[in-house]
Amino acid sequence: MFQVSWLLSKDFYMGFLSSLTDERSIPVEIRDHILFLLFLVVRTTNDNLYNPMERQIESVTICYRYDDEISACTWSQLINILFDSPCPSLQKTFLQTFPRIATPQRMLESVMAKELCSAKEDVTLRVIDFLLCWLEEYAKDFAENFNSFSNPMLRWIDSLKKRHPEFKAKYELAVTRVGGLQPAKEPQESHKETFQGKLDFDSMNITDFVQQMSILYSGYLSQLTGSEILSRDWTKTSTSPNIAALMKNCILVSNWISVLILTSNDKRSAQRRKKAQKIVCEAIQQANYHLAMGVMAGLESGAVHRLFQKVKPSKKYREALDILSSDRSYATLRRHSQDKTPCIPYIGMYFVDWTLVQEGNPDLVEEKINVVKLTLLGNVITKLTECAPVSGPEIPGFWEKLLEKHVELENEELYEISFYRCPRKGNPVPPRPDHIYNKIP
């Protein structure tokens, strides 16, 4: 027993585990067998072991803020805090943000080690609650990571199900809700139905348009996962497909509005501008701030705005501009959108929040994990993933039909049309930019 205790001393145990998780040092098949043997040894000699995950601060101190909340700690301390003195808010933050500081494999290995090396039944029950919370509240993240779990981890989960039948029932029910934990399939291009009938900007109903765009954006938001939000680059489709789609759509809406106004005659330009302003107001009324911002960006783009400098906007639109203002980090927009349900938030606002938290706070504080930063990142994730879905009848192919004749123009091309329609003071009228007009159907 002395030899086993030495073998599983804290330093040796943690170093041994880290070396086993490195696939370059030991083949996967051999590593899995060794880990499962270690699993059996720990389980059968539990009461006599030196507990490597025991809450021992040693020479490392946990940092506390003035309000007694943890601001920084080591990884092992964080695991101990989660299961020795659990805090629901910390558990939620941890589940949302742990990919920033550890892989799913390392996280589950640490949780497994904590449960295996603890003789306390209440720790096991907290571990069970933790796993169920991960599966039930963050089902997509769990399903994404499930296929990366090693055989010892899966066997440990099976052993928990055998020792606690109630956990087995809840676990299997949660798996059923997820739709099964099958290997991830290659994404297939979905076939979108084509809208039947005539539909264009001038004839469309404003309320229907805002509702259909809300349903479209709600679909992207409902598919968001914590791992996608934690991605380093929100603009890449490969790592953040839903966020990238929302951001690209906002840019596309802006360009669509600008092109519609600039490429029509004076009378129709004024009509389309008024209709676009009504769309902004209706989008705010339906709490679709992402659409409102996209349409407003098209209306207020330099190329469009200079054409209507002498035209006073409506009172409602001026109020809408005040709501959507970026002043004081979108302070008015935050107040206006608070407690709105359902709500489609402006994704760019959270991009600013994410950047400020990410760049303004270090990952480590005195070589310890910055828990405050994780909490701030968790707040952003919560606001994005807990948006209430928009319900209503979806019209297949509605947005695609509106874009059927749209030609995306570069900013320089938009200005070229703008200067042709309204030359600068003292400058001659430039030639008609037929090379641009010929692109428009």
Secondary structure, DSSP 8 states (H G I E B T S, - for coil): -HHHHHHT-HHHHHHHHHHHT-TTTS-HHHHHHHHHHHHHHHHHTGGGS--TTS---TT---EE-TTS-EEEE-HHHHHHHHHHS--HHHHHHHHHHGGGTS-HHHHHHHHHHHHHT---HHHHHHHHHHHHHHHHHSHHHHHHHHTT--HHHHHHHHHHHHH-HHHHHHHHHHHHHHT-----------------S---TTTS-HHHHHHHHHHHHHHHHHT--HHHHTSS-TT-TTT-HHHHHHHHHHHHHHHHHHHHHHTS-HHHHHHHHHHHHHHHHHHHHTTBHHHHHHHHHHHTSHHHHGGGTTS---HHHHHHHHHT--HHHHHHHHHHHTT-SS-B--HHHHHHHHHHHHHHS-SEETTEEEHHHHHHHHHHHHHHHT-----S---TTHHHHHTTT-----HHHHHHHHHHHS--TTS------HHHHTT--
